[in-house]
Amino acid sequence: MTMYHKLATVLTALLAITIASFPAGRRGVVWACAQSVQTVERITHLRSFSLDRLDPTCPQCM
């Protein structure tokens, strides 16, 4: 591990501790997690949409 990797690891740990130390930081992390979950749910919902509905030659869709 190079010196830069060690420095990056230490700075990442300090940033995580700083964020977790303040209520606003914890709320921000919770908000980011909630947004990620909502995004995944939306993508899952969109993926279940059948593309056959958009096909004008599909006899079942008429």
PDB file of N, H, CA, C and O in Angstrom:
ATOM      1  N   MET A   1       0.853  -1.176   0.000  1.00  0.00           N
ATOM      2  CA  MET A   1       0.000   0.000   0.000  1.00  0.00           C
ATOM      3  C   MET A   1       0.897   1.238   0.000  1.00  0.00           C
ATOM      4  O   MET A   1       1.812   1.359   0.815  1.00  0.00           O
ATOM      5  N   THR A   2       0.623   2.137  -0.911  1.00  0.00           N
ATOM      6  H   THR A   2      -0.121   2.039  -1.573  1.00  0.00           H
ATOM      7  CA  THR A   2       1.456   3.329  -1.003  1.00  0.00           C
ATOM      8  C   THR A   2       1.061   4.354   0.047  1.00  0.00           C
ATOM      9  O   THR A   2       0.046   4.211   0.729  1.00  0.00           O
ATOM     10  N   MET A   3       1.861   5.367   0.161  1.00  0.00           N
ATOM     11  H   MET A   3       2.686   5.483  -0.393  1.00  0.00           H
ATOM     12  CA  MET A   3       1.583   6.432   1.119  1.00  0.00           C
ATOM     13  C   MET A   3       0.259   7.121   0.776  1.00  0.00           C
ATOM     14  O   MET A   3      -0.491   7.509   1.672  1.00  0.00           O
ATOM     15  N   TYR A   4      -0.025   7.270  -0.513  1.00  0.00           N
ATOM     16  H   TYR A   4       0.584   6.954  -1.241  1.00  0.00           H
ATOM     17  CA  TYR A   4      -1.269   7.935  -0.918  1.00  0.00           C
ATOM     18  C   TYR A   4      -2.496   7.107  -0.563  1.00  0.00           C
ATOM     19  O   TYR A   4      -3.530   7.660  -0.189  1.00  0.00           O
ATOM     20  N   HIS A   5      -2.390   5.791  -0.675  1.00  0.00           N
ATOM     21  H   HIS A   5      -1.550   5.342  -0.979  1.00  0.00           H
ATOM     22  CA  HIS A   5      -3.497   4.928  -0.283  1.00  0.00           C
ATOM     23  C   HIS A   5      -3.751   5.019   1.220  1.00  0.00           C
ATOM     24  O   HIS A   5      -4.899   5.070   1.662  1.00  0.00           O
ATOM     25  N   LYS A   6      -2.678   5.038   1.991  1.00  0.00           N
ATOM     26  H   LYS A   6      -1.746   4.997   1.632  1.00  0.00           H
ATOM     27  CA  LYS A   6      -2.822   5.156   3.443  1.00  0.00           C
ATOM     28  C   LYS A   6      -3.439   6.496   3.810  1.00  0.00           C
ATOM     29  O   LYS A   6      -4.317   6.567   4.670  1.00  0.00           O
ATOM     30  N   LEU A   7      -2.978   7.560   3.157  1.00  0.00           N
ATOM     31  H   LEU A   7      -2.264   7.502   2.459  1.00  0.00           H
ATOM     32  CA  LEU A   7      -3.531   8.886   3.419  1.00  0.00           C
ATOM     33  C   LEU A   7      -5.003   8.946   3.052  1.00  0.00           C
ATOM     34  O   LEU A   7      -5.803   9.520   3.790  1.00  0.00           O
ATOM     35  N   ALA A   8      -5.368   8.360   1.922  1.00  0.00           N
ATOM     36  H   ALA A   8      -4.718   7.894   1.322  1.00  0.00           H
ATOM     37  CA  ALA A   8      -6.765   8.350   1.492  1.00  0.00           C
ATOM     38  C   ALA A   8      -7.627   7.559   2.471  1.00  0.00           C
ATOM     39  O   ALA A   8      -8.757   7.953   2.758  1.00  0.00           O
ATOM     40  N   THR A   9      -7.111   6.463   2.976  1.00  0.00           N
ATOM     41  H   THR A   9      -6.193   6.142   2.742  1.00  0.00           H
ATOM     42  CA  THR A   9      -7.847   5.654   3.952  1.00  0.00           C
ATOM     43  C   THR A   9      -8.078   6.434   5.239  1.00  0.00           C
ATOM     44  O   THR A   9      -9.183   6.425   5.783  1.00  0.00           O
ATOM     45  N   VAL A  10      -7.050   7.106   5.724  1.00  0.00           N
ATOM     46  H   VAL A  10      -6.153   7.114   5.283  1.00  0.00           H
ATOM     47  CA  VAL A  10      -7.170   7.894   6.954  1.00  0.00           C
ATOM     48  C   VAL A  10      -8.154   9.049   6.752  1.00  0.00           C
ATOM     49  O   VAL A  10      -8.998   9.299   7.613  1.00  0.00           O
ATOM     50  N   LEU A  11      -8.054   9.738   5.643  1.00  0.00           N
ATOM     51  H   LEU A  11      -7.369   9.535   4.944  1.00  0.00           H
ATOM     52  CA  LEU A  11      -8.963  10.860   5.385  1.00  0.00           C
ATOM     53  C   LEU A  11     -10.405  10.391   5.233  1.00  0.00           C
ATOM     54  O   LEU A  11     -11.326  11.073   5.683  1.00  0.00           O
ATOM     55  N   THR A  12     -10.611   9.244   4.608  1.00  0.00           N
ATOM     56  H   THR A  12      -9.863   8.690   4.242  1.00  0.00           H
ATOM     57  CA  THR A  12     -11.953   8.689   4.479  1.00  0.00           C
ATOM     58  C   THR A  12     -12.532   8.343   5.846  1.00  0.00           C
ATOM     59  O   THR A  12     -13.704   8.606   6.114  1.00  0.00           O
ATOM     60  N   ALA A  13     -11.711   7.755   6.706  1.00  0.00           N
ATOM     61  H   ALA A  13     -10.759   7.541   6.489  1.00  0.00           H
ATOM     62  CA  ALA A  13     -12.163   7.416   8.056  1.00  0.00           C
ATOM     63  C   ALA A  13     -12.499   8.682   8.845  1.00  0.00           C
ATOM     64  O   ALA A  13     -13.505   8.723   9.552  1.00  0.00           O
ATOM     65  N   LEU A  14     -11.667   9.704   8.728  1.00  0.00           N
ATOM     66  H   LEU A  14     -10.849   9.671   8.153  1.00  0.00           H
ATOM     67  CA  LEU A  14     -11.942  10.961   9.430  1.00  0.00           C
ATOM     68  C   LEU A  14     -13.221  11.615   8.921  1.00  0.00           C
ATOM     69  O   LEU A  14     -13.999  12.156   9.706  1.00  0.00           O
ATOM     70  N   LEU A  15     -13.436  11.568   7.626  1.00  0.00           N
ATOM     71  H   LEU A  15     -12.804  11.129   6.988  1.00  0.00           H
ATOM     72  CA  LEU A  15     -14.662  12.131   7.063  1.00  0.00           C
ATOM     73  C   LEU A  15     -15.887  11.369   7.563  1.00  0.00           C
ATOM     74  O   LEU A  15     -16.895  11.981   7.915  1.00  0.00           O
ATOM     75  N   ALA A  16     -15.806  10.042   7.596  1.00  0.00           N
ATOM     76  H   ALA A  16     -14.987   9.545   7.310  1.00  0.00           H
ATOM     77  CA  ALA A  16     -16.926   9.234   8.087  1.00  0.00           C
ATOM     78  C   ALA A  16     -17.215   9.532   9.557  1.00  0.00           C
ATOM     79  O   ALA A  16     -18.376   9.643   9.950  1.00  0.00           O
ATOM     80  N   ILE A  17     -16.175   9.660  10.361  1.00  0.00           N
ATOM     81  H   ILE A  17     -15.232   9.570  10.041  1.00  0.00           H
ATOM     82  CA  ILE A  17     -16.367   9.980  11.784  1.00  0.00           C
ATOM     83  C   ILE A  17     -16.978  11.367  11.941  1.00  0.00           C
ATOM     84  O   ILE A  17     -17.862  11.568  12.774  1.00  0.00           O
ATOM     85  N   THR A  18     -16.514  12.317  11.149  1.00  0.00           N
ATOM     86  H   THR A  18     -15.796  12.154  10.472  1.00  0.00           H
ATOM     87  CA  THR A  18     -17.045  13.679  11.220  1.00  0.00           C
ATOM     88  C   THR A  18     -18.514  13.710  10.824  1.00  0.00           C
ATOM     89  O   THR A  18     -19.323  14.359  11.487  1.00  0.00           O
ATOM     90  N   ILE A  19     -18.864  13.013   9.750  1.00  0.00           N
ATOM     91  H   ILE A  19     -18.206  12.486   9.211  1.00  0.00           H
ATOM     92  CA  ILE A  19     -20.263  12.986   9.305  1.00  0.00           C
ATOM     93  C   ILE A  19     -21.145  12.332  10.369  1.00  0.00           C
ATOM     94  O   ILE A  19     -22.239  12.820  10.652  1.00  0.00           O
ATOM     95  N   ALA A  20     -20.676  11.233  10.957  1.00  0.00           N
ATOM     96  H   ALA A  20     -19.787  10.837  10.727  1.00  0.00           H
ATOM     97  CA  ALA A  20     -21.463  10.520  11.961  1.00  0.00           C
ATOM     98  C   ALA A  20     -21.560  11.283  13.274  1.00  0.00           C
ATOM     99  O   ALA A  20     -22.433  10.989  14.091  1.00  0.00           O
ATOM    100  N   SER A  21     -20.686  12.251  13.493  1.00  0.00           N
ATOM    101  H   SER A  21     -19.977  12.490  12.830  1.00  0.00           H
ATOM    102  CA  SER A  21     -20.661  12.984  14.758  1.00  0.00           C
ATOM    103  C   SER A  21     -21.764  14.030  14.869  1.00  0.00           C
ATOM    104  O   SER A  21     -22.149  14.407  15.975  1.00  0.00           O
ATOM    105  N   PHE A  22     -22.268  14.495  13.751  1.00  0.00           N
ATOM    106  H   PHE A  22     -21.955  14.188  12.852  1.00  0.00           H
ATOM    107  CA  PHE A  22     -23.244  15.580  13.774  1.00  0.00           C
ATOM    108  C   PHE A  22     -24.606  15.094  13.287  1.00  0.00           C
ATOM    109  O   PHE A  22     -24.680  14.299  12.350  1.00  0.00           O
ATOM    110  N   PRO A  23     -25.685  15.565  13.918  1.00  0.00           N
ATOM    111  CA  PRO A  23     -27.029  15.149  13.505  1.00  0.00           C
ATOM    112  C   PRO A  23     -27.318  15.453  12.038  1.00  0.00           C
ATOM    113  O   PRO A  23     -27.956  14.651  11.355  1.00  0.00           O
ATOM    114  N   ALA A  24     -26.862  16.588  11.552  1.00  0.00           N
ATOM    115  H   ALA A  24     -26.343  17.240  12.106  1.00  0.00           H
ATOM    116  CA  ALA A  24     -27.106  16.929  10.150  1.00  0.00           C
ATOM    117  C   ALA A  24     -26.398  15.940   9.227  1.00  0.00           C
ATOM    118  O   ALA A  24     -26.921  15.596   8.167  1.00  0.00           O
ATOM    119  N   GLY A  25     -25.227  15.490   9.619  1.00  0.00           N
ATOM    120  H   GLY A  25     -24.802  15.770  10.480  1.00  0.00           H
ATOM    121  CA  GLY A  25     -24.503  14.508   8.822  1.00  0.00           C
ATOM    122  C   GLY A  25     -25.219  13.171   8.789  1.00  0.00           C
ATOM    123  O   GLY A  25     -25.291  12.522   7.745  1.00  0.00           O
ATOM    124  N   ARG A  26     -25.751  12.760   9.940  1.00  0.00           N
ATOM    125  H   ARG A  26     -25.693  13.287  10.788  1.00  0.00           H
ATOM    126  CA  ARG A  26     -26.495  11.502   9.996  1.00  0.00           C
ATOM    127  C   ARG A  26     -27.764  11.596   9.165  1.00  0.00           C
ATOM    128  O   ARG A  26     -28.118  10.654   8.456  1.00  0.00           O
ATOM    129  N   ARG A  27     -28.457  12.740   9.250  1.00  0.00           N
ATOM    130  H   ARG A  27     -28.170  13.506   9.825  1.00  0.00           H
ATOM    131  CA  ARG A  27     -29.664  12.923   8.433  1.00  0.00           C
ATOM    132  C   ARG A  27     -29.326  12.886   6.953  1.00  0.00           C
ATOM    133  O   ARG A  27     -30.083  12.343   6.149  1.00  0.00           O
ATOM    134  N   GLY A  28     -28.192  13.464   6.598  1.00  0.00           N
ATOM    135  H   GLY A  28     -27.577  13.905   7.252  1.00  0.00           H
ATOM    136  CA  GLY A  28     -27.761  13.443   5.201  1.00  0.00           C
ATOM    137  C   GLY A  28     -27.492  12.037   4.699  1.00  0.00           C
ATOM    138  O   GLY A  28     -27.842  11.695   3.569  1.00  0.00           O
ATOM    139  N   VAL A  29     -26.874  11.229   5.534  1.00  0.00           N
ATOM    140  H   VAL A  29     -26.589  11.507   6.451  1.00  0.00           H
ATOM    141  CA  VAL A  29     -26.600   9.841   5.154  1.00  0.00           C
ATOM    142  C   VAL A  29     -27.907   9.068   5.016  1.00  0.00           C
ATOM    143  O   VAL A  29     -28.077   8.300   4.070  1.00  0.00           O
ATOM    144  N   VAL A  30     -28.825   9.266   5.950  1.00  0.00           N
ATOM    145  H   VAL A  30     -28.687   9.890   6.719  1.00  0.00           H
ATOM    146  CA  VAL A  30     -30.127   8.590   5.874  1.00  0.00           C
ATOM    147  C   VAL A  30     -30.873   9.025   4.618  1.00  0.00           C
ATOM    148  O   VAL A  30     -31.475   8.194   3.937  1.00  0.00           O
ATOM    149  N   TRP A  31     -30.840  10.314   4.307  1.00  0.00           N
ATOM    150  H   TRP A  31     -30.351  10.989   4.861  1.00  0.00           H
ATOM    151  CA  TRP A  31     -31.509  10.820   3.112  1.00  0.00           C
ATOM    152  C   TRP A  31     -30.901  10.200   1.853  1.00  0.00           C
ATOM    153  O   TRP A  31     -31.634   9.794   0.951  1.00  0.00           O
ATOM    154  N   ALA A  32     -29.588  10.126   1.782  1.00  0.00           N
ATOM    155  H   ALA A  32     -28.993  10.456   2.515  1.00  0.00           H
ATOM    156  CA  ALA A  32     -28.919   9.555   0.608  1.00  0.00           C
ATOM    157  C   ALA A  32     -29.280   8.078   0.440  1.00  0.00           C
ATOM    158  O   ALA A  32     -29.494   7.611  -0.678  1.00  0.00           O
ATOM    159  N   CYS A  33     -29.347   7.357   1.543  1.00  0.00           N
ATOM    160  H   CYS A  33     -29.173   7.737   2.451  1.00  0.00           H
ATOM    161  CA  CYS A  33     -29.737   5.944   1.475  1.00  0.00           C
ATOM    162  C   CYS A  33     -31.178   5.800   1.003  1.00  0.00           C
ATOM    163  O   CYS A  33     -31.481   4.937   0.180  1.00  0.00           O
ATOM    164  N   ALA A  34     -32.068   6.645   1.524  1.00  0.00           N
ATOM    165  H   ALA A  34     -31.822   7.346   2.193  1.00  0.00           H
ATOM    166  CA  ALA A  34     -33.472   6.599   1.113  1.00  0.00           C
ATOM    167  C   ALA A  34     -33.615   6.921  -0.372  1.00  0.00           C
ATOM    168  O   ALA A  34     -34.407   6.287  -1.070  1.00  0.00           O
ATOM    169  N   GLN A  35     -32.862   7.892  -0.856  1.00  0.00           N
ATOM    170  H   GLN A  35     -32.219   8.407  -0.289  1.00  0.00           H
ATOM    171  CA  GLN A  35     -32.921   8.227  -2.276  1.00  0.00           C
ATOM    172  C   GLN A  35     -32.428   7.059  -3.128  1.00  0.00           C
ATOM    173  O   GLN A  35     -32.978   6.786  -4.195  1.00  0.00           O
ATOM    174  N   SER A  36     -31.406   6.383  -2.661  1.00  0.00           N
ATOM    175  H   SER A  36     -30.959   6.605  -1.795  1.00  0.00           H
ATOM    176  CA  SER A  36     -30.890   5.227  -3.398  1.00  0.00           C
ATOM    177  C   SER A  36     -31.932   4.123  -3.472  1.00  0.00           C
ATOM    178  O   SER A  36     -32.115   3.510  -4.524  1.00  0.00           O
ATOM    179  N   VAL A  37     -32.610   3.870  -2.376  1.00  0.00           N
ATOM    180  H   VAL A  37     -32.462   4.368  -1.522  1.00  0.00           H
ATOM    181  CA  VAL A  37     -33.648   2.828  -2.354  1.00  0.00           C
ATOM    182  C   VAL A  37     -34.780   3.206  -3.297  1.00  0.00           C
ATOM    183  O   VAL A  37     -35.263   2.360  -4.050  1.00  0.00           O
ATOM    184  N   GLN A  38     -35.210   4.464  -3.267  1.00  0.00           N
ATOM    185  H   GLN A  38     -34.818   5.151  -2.655  1.00  0.00           H
ATOM    186  CA  GLN A  38     -36.287   4.902  -4.164  1.00  0.00           C
ATOM    187  C   GLN A  38     -35.879   4.778  -5.619  1.00  0.00           C
ATOM    188  O   GLN A  38     -36.691   4.381  -6.455  1.00  0.00           O
ATOM    189  N   THR A  39     -34.652   5.106  -5.934  1.00  0.00           N
ATOM    190  H   THR A  39     -33.993   5.429  -5.255  1.00  0.00           H
ATOM    191  CA  THR A  39     -34.176   4.999  -7.309  1.00  0.00           C
ATOM    192  C   THR A  39     -34.185   3.551  -7.778  1.00  0.00           C
ATOM    193  O   THR A  39     -34.606   3.261  -8.898  1.00  0.00           O
ATOM    194  N   VAL A  40     -33.723   2.644  -6.928  1.00  0.00           N
ATOM    195  H   VAL A  40     -33.381   2.880  -6.018  1.00  0.00           H
ATOM    196  CA  VAL A  40     -33.724   1.222  -7.285  1.00  0.00           C
ATOM    197  C   VAL A  40     -35.150   0.729  -7.474  1.00  0.00           C
ATOM    198  O   VAL A  40     -35.409  -0.050  -8.391  1.00  0.00           O
ATOM    199  N   GLU A  41     -36.083   1.162  -6.629  1.00  0.00           N
ATOM    200  H   GLU A  41     -35.872   1.795  -5.884  1.00  0.00           H
ATOM    201  CA  GLU A  41     -37.478   0.756  -6.776  1.00  0.00           C
ATOM    202  C   GLU A  41     -38.059   1.264  -8.088  1.00  0.00           C
ATOM    203  O   GLU A  41     -38.799   0.541  -8.755  1.00  0.00           O
ATOM    204  N   ARG A  42     -37.739   2.491  -8.465  1.00  0.00           N
ATOM    205  H   ARG A  42     -37.139   3.079  -7.923  1.00  0.00           H
ATOM    206  CA  ARG A  42     -38.238   3.041  -9.723  1.00  0.00           C
ATOM    207  C   ARG A  42     -37.673   2.278 -10.911  1.00  0.00           C
ATOM    208  O   ARG A  42     -38.398   1.986 -11.862  1.00  0.00           O
ATOM    209  N   ILE A  43     -36.395   1.955 -10.865  1.00  0.00           N
ATOM    210  H   ILE A  43     -35.807   2.191 -10.092  1.00  0.00           H
ATOM    211  CA  ILE A  43     -35.780   1.217 -11.971  1.00  0.00           C
ATOM    212  C   ILE A  43     -36.412  -0.166 -12.090  1.00  0.00           C
ATOM    213  O   ILE A  43     -36.686  -0.629 -13.197  1.00  0.00           O
ATOM    214  N   THR A  44     -36.643  -0.820 -10.969  1.00  0.00           N
ATOM    215  H   THR A  44     -36.420  -0.443 -10.070  1.00  0.00           H
ATOM    216  CA  THR A  44     -37.266  -2.137 -10.975  1.00  0.00           C
ATOM    217  C   THR A  44     -38.664  -2.047 -11.565  1.00  0.00           C
ATOM    218  O   THR A  44     -39.072  -2.923 -12.328  1.00  0.00           O
ATOM    219  N   HIS A  45     -39.397  -1.004 -11.223  1.00  0.00           N
ATOM    220  H   HIS A  45     -39.066  -0.293 -10.604  1.00  0.00           H
ATOM    221  CA  HIS A  45     -40.755  -0.824 -11.748  1.00  0.00           C
ATOM    222  C   HIS A  45     -40.716  -0.594 -13.253  1.00  0.00           C
ATOM    223  O   HIS A  45     -41.534  -1.159 -13.980  1.00  0.00           O
ATOM    224  N   LEU A  46     -39.793   0.215 -13.730  1.00  0.00           N
ATOM    225  H   LEU A  46     -39.128   0.674 -13.140  1.00  0.00           H
ATOM    226  CA  LEU A  46     -39.704   0.498 -15.157  1.00  0.00           C
ATOM    227  C   LEU A  46     -39.284  -0.733 -15.951  1.00  0.00           C
ATOM    228  O   LEU A  46     -39.728  -0.931 -17.082  1.00  0.00           O
ATOM    229  N   ARG A  47     -38.439  -1.545 -15.364  1.00  0.00           N
ATOM    230  H   ARG A  47     -38.078  -1.384 -14.445  1.00  0.00           H
ATOM    231  CA  ARG A  47     -37.959  -2.722 -16.076  1.00  0.00           C
ATOM    232  C   ARG A  47     -39.075  -3.727 -16.306  1.00  0.00           C
ATOM    233  O   ARG A  47     -38.993  -4.514 -17.249  1.00  0.00           O
ATOM    234  N   SER A  48     -40.118  -3.732 -15.480  1.00  0.00           N
ATOM    235  H   SER A  48     -40.185  -3.093 -14.714  1.00  0.00           H
ATOM    236  CA  SER A  48     -41.212  -4.678 -15.638  1.00  0.00           C
ATOM    237  C   SER A  48     -42.203  -4.228 -16.709  1.00  0.00           C
ATOM    238  O   SER A  48     -43.152  -4.956 -17.004  1.00  0.00           O
ATOM    239  N   PHE A  49     -42.009  -3.057 -17.292  1.00  0.00           N
ATOM    240  H   PHE A  49     -41.238  -2.467 -17.052  1.00  0.00           H
ATOM    241  CA  PHE A  49     -42.874  -2.547 -18.346  1.00  0.00           C
ATOM    242  C   PHE A  49     -42.601  -3.337 -19.623  1.00  0.00           C
ATOM    243  O   PHE A  49     -41.456  -3.430 -20.065  1.00  0.00           O
ATOM    244  N   SER A  50     -43.640  -3.901 -20.209  1.00  0.00           N
ATOM    245  H   SER A  50     -44.570  -3.826 -19.850  1.00  0.00           H
ATOM    246  CA  SER A  50     -43.482  -4.701 -21.406  1.00  0.00           C
ATOM    247  C   SER A  50     -43.306  -3.807 -22.629  1.00  0.00           C
ATOM    248  O   SER A  50     -44.116  -2.909 -22.861  1.00  0.00           O
ATOM    249  N   LEU A  51     -42.274  -4.041 -23.399  1.00  0.00           N
ATOM    250  H   LEU A  51     -41.616  -4.770 -23.210  1.00  0.00           H
ATOM    251  CA  LEU A  51     -42.033  -3.261 -24.609  1.00  0.00           C
ATOM    252  C   LEU A  51     -42.992  -3.643 -25.728  1.00  0.00           C
ATOM    253  O   LEU A  51     -43.107  -2.922 -26.719  1.00  0.00           O
ATOM    254  N   ASP A  52     -43.686  -4.778 -25.577  1.00  0.00           N
ATOM    255  H   ASP A  52     -43.593  -5.363 -24.772  1.00  0.00           H
ATOM    256  CA  ASP A  52     -44.683  -5.163 -26.577  1.00  0.00           C
ATOM    257  C   ASP A  52     -45.810  -4.137 -26.669  1.00  0.00           C
ATOM    258  O   ASP A  52     -46.435  -4.000 -27.721  1.00  0.00           O
ATOM    259  N   ARG A  53     -46.068  -3.436 -25.607  1.00  0.00           N
ATOM    260  H   ARG A  53     -45.561  -3.547 -24.752  1.00  0.00           H
ATOM    261  CA  ARG A  53     -47.112  -2.413 -25.620  1.00  0.00           C
ATOM    262  C   ARG A  53     -46.805  -1.303 -26.617  1.00  0.00           C
ATOM    263  O   ARG A  53     -47.719  -0.646 -27.115  1.00  0.00           O
ATOM    264  N   LEU A  54     -45.543  -1.093 -26.909  1.00  0.00           N
ATOM    265  H   LEU A  54     -44.800  -1.627 -26.505  1.00  0.00           H
ATOM    266  CA  LEU A  54     -45.145  -0.026 -27.811  1.00  0.00           C
ATOM    267  C   LEU A  54     -45.042  -0.496 -29.258  1.00  0.00           C
ATOM    268  O   LEU A  54     -44.812   0.311 -30.159  1.00  0.00           O
ATOM    269  N   ASP A  55     -45.210  -1.798 -29.486  1.00  0.00           N
ATOM    270  H   ASP A  55     -45.397  -2.454 -28.754  1.00  0.00           H
ATOM    271  CA  ASP A  55     -45.065  -2.357 -30.832  1.00  0.00           C
ATOM    272  C   ASP A  55     -46.386  -2.233 -31.581  1.00  0.00           C
ATOM    273  O   ASP A  55     -47.364  -2.869 -31.187  1.00  0.00           O
ATOM    274  N   PRO A  56     -46.452  -1.440 -32.644  1.00  0.00           N
ATOM    275  CA  PRO A  56     -47.719  -1.265 -33.376  1.00  0.00           C
ATOM    276  C   PRO A  56     -48.140  -2.518 -34.139  1.00  0.00           C
ATOM    277  O   PRO A  56     -49.296  -2.618 -34.552  1.00  0.00           O
ATOM    278  N   THR A  57     -47.237  -3.474 -34.337  1.00  0.00           N
ATOM    279  H   THR A  57     -46.298  -3.393 -34.001  1.00  0.00           H
ATOM    280  CA  THR A  57     -47.597  -4.694 -35.067  1.00  0.00           C
ATOM    281  C   THR A  57     -48.047  -5.824 -34.128  1.00  0.00           C
ATOM    282  O   THR A  57     -48.350  -6.921 -34.597  1.00  0.00           O
ATOM    283  N   CYS A  58     -48.093  -5.581 -32.853  1.00  0.00           N
ATOM    284  H   CYS A  58     -47.847  -4.689 -32.472  1.00  0.00           H
ATOM    285  CA  CYS A  58     -48.465  -6.601 -31.884  1.00  0.00           C
ATOM    286  C   CYS A  58     -49.996  -6.749 -31.861  1.00  0.00           C
ATOM    287  O   CYS A  58     -50.687  -5.820 -31.442  1.00  0.00           O
ATOM    288  N   PRO A  59     -50.540  -7.894 -32.301  1.00  0.00           N
ATOM    289  CA  PRO A  59     -52.014  -8.035 -32.356  1.00  0.00           C
ATOM    290  C   PRO A  59     -52.656  -8.098 -30.957  1.00  0.00           C
ATOM    291  O   PRO A  59     -53.803  -7.685 -30.790  1.00  0.00           O
ATOM    292  N   GLN A  60     -51.924  -8.612 -29.949  1.00  0.00           N
ATOM    293  H   GLN A  60     -50.991  -8.948 -30.084  1.00  0.00           H
ATOM    294  CA  GLN A  60     -52.492  -8.700 -28.596  1.00  0.00           C
ATOM    295  C   GLN A  60     -52.605  -7.324 -27.952  1.00  0.00           C
ATOM    296  O   GLN A  60     -53.392  -7.126 -27.026  1.00  0.00           O
ATOM    297  N   CYS A  61     -51.814  -6.378 -28.446  1.00  0.00           N
ATOM    298  H   CYS A  61     -51.174  -6.539 -29.197  1.00  0.00           H
ATOM    299  CA  CYS A  61     -51.772  -5.051 -27.815  1.00  0.00           C
ATOM    300  C   CYS A  61     -52.836  -4.122 -28.366  1.00  0.00           C
ATOM    301  O   CYS A  61     -53.062  -3.045 -27.815  1.00  0.00           O
ATOM    302  N   MET A  62     -53.481  -4.515 -29.427  1.00  0.00           N
ATOM    303  H   MET A  62     -53.297  -5.390 -29.875  1.00  0.00           H
ATOM    304  CA  MET A  62     -54.493  -3.643 -30.042  1.00  0.00           C
ATOM    305  C   MET A  62     -55.817  -3.751 -29.322  1.00  0.00           C
ATOM    306  O   MET A  62     -56.782  -3.088 -29.702  1.00  0.00           O
TER     307      MET A  62
END
